[in-house]
Amino acid sequence: MTARLEGVDGKILISYIQNGIWFILGLVAFALELWALVDCLRHKPSSYEAASKRTKTFWLALTGVAAVIGGLSLLGGGGGFGIFGIAAVTAACVYLADVRPAVKEIGNSGRNQGPYGPW
């Protein structure tokens, strides 16, 4: 005899697991997009131009639209918007991986920095 749940079809169980995974991925993507937006708000506009990374307005618009797309995708179950969701996560990741370190370095240049950090 096999252990089988009464009244539960295998396809339904797989569907629940798949939807759960999509929701978790959507949640992670939305968290990345919010992190990029909040970090973008924290820095001065002159830091972006000094780092040669476009303008603060450009990055605010890009990360803001990415966060809106991520939020709408999350409300839709986490797996929606296809290529738009991928573009939104990509924009947030480009900001976090490329722009954020450059702007952060420019912003820290006015502080007392030694060879191993601030003093």
C-alpha positions in Angstrom: 0.0 0.0 0.0 1.3 3.5 -0.8 0.9 6.4 1.5 -1.4 8.7 -0.4 -3.3 11.8 0.8 -7.0 11.4 0.4 -8.5 14.0 -1.9 -5.2 15.7 -2.9 -4.2 15.4 -6.5 -0.4 15.5 -7.3 -0.9 18.3 -9.8 -2.5 20.6 -7.3 0.3 20.0 -4.8 2.9 20.8 -7.4 1.0 23.9 -8.3 1.0 25.1 -4.7 4.8 24.5 -4.4 5.4 26.2 -7.7 3.3 29.3 -6.7 5.2 29.4 -3.4 8.5 29.5 -5.1 7.4 32.2 -7.5 6.1 34.2 -4.6 9.4 33.9 -2.7 11.4 34.9 -5.8 9.1 37.9 -6.3 9.6 38.9 -2.7 13.4 38.7 -3.0 13.2 40.8 -6.2 11.0 43.4 -4.6 13.4 43.6 -1.6 16.3 44.3 -4.0 14.3 46.9 -5.9 13.3 48.7 -2.6 16.9 48.6 -1.4 18.1 50.2 -4.6 15.5 52.9 -4.4 16.1 53.8 -0.7 19.8 53.8 -1.2 19.4 56.1 -4.2 17.4 58.5 -2.1 20.2 58.7 0.5 23.0 60.1 -1.6 23.5 63.7 -2.8 22.9 64.6 -6.4 26.4 65.9 -6.8 27.9 62.5 -5.9 26.3 60.9 -8.9 27.8 63.4 -11.3 31.2 63.3 -9.6 31.2 59.5 -10.0 30.2 59.9 -13.7 27.1 57.7 -13.2 24.4 59.8 -14.9 22.2 61.9 -12.6 20.3 61.2 -9.4 17.0 61.9 -11.2 17.8 59.2 -13.7 18.5 56.6 -11.1 15.6 57.6 -9.0 13.2 57.2 -11.9 14.8 53.9 -12.9 14.8 52.4 -9.4 11.3 53.9 -8.7 9.8 52.3 -11.8 11.6 49.0 -10.9 10.1 49.1 -7.4 6.6 49.8 -8.8 6.9 46.9 -11.2 8.2 44.6 -8.4 5.4 45.6 -6.1 2.7 45.0 -8.7 4.3 41.7 -9.6 4.3 40.7 -6.0 0.6 41.6 -5.6 -0.1 39.5 -8.6 1.4 36.4 -7.0 5.1 37.0 -7.6 5.5 35.6 -11.0 4.0 38.2 -13.2 5.2 40.7 -15.8 7.8 38.4 -17.4 10.3 40.6 -19.3 9.3 43.7 -17.4 10.0 42.0 -14.1 13.4 40.8 -15.3 14.3 44.3 -16.5 13.2 45.8 -13.2 15.5 43.4 -11.2 18.3 44.0 -13.7 18.1 47.8 -13.2 18.1 47.4 -9.4 21.1 45.0 -9.6 23.0 47.4 -11.9 22.5 50.2 -9.5 23.5 48.1 -6.5 26.6 46.5 -8.1 27.9 49.5 -10.2 26.5 52.8 -9.2 26.2 52.4 -5.4 29.9 51.6 -4.7 31.0 54.5 -6.9 28.6 57.0 -5.3 29.4 55.7 -1.8 33.1 56.1 -2.4 32.6 59.7 -3.6 30.4 60.4 -0.5 33.1 59.1 1.9 35.9 61.1 0.4 35.2 64.2 2.6 35.7 62.2 5.8 38.9 61.4 7.6 40.0 58.3 5.8 43.1 56.4 6.7 44.6 53.4 4.8 42.4 51.0 6.7 39.2 53.1 7.0 38.0 56.1 8.9 39.8 57.4 12.0 
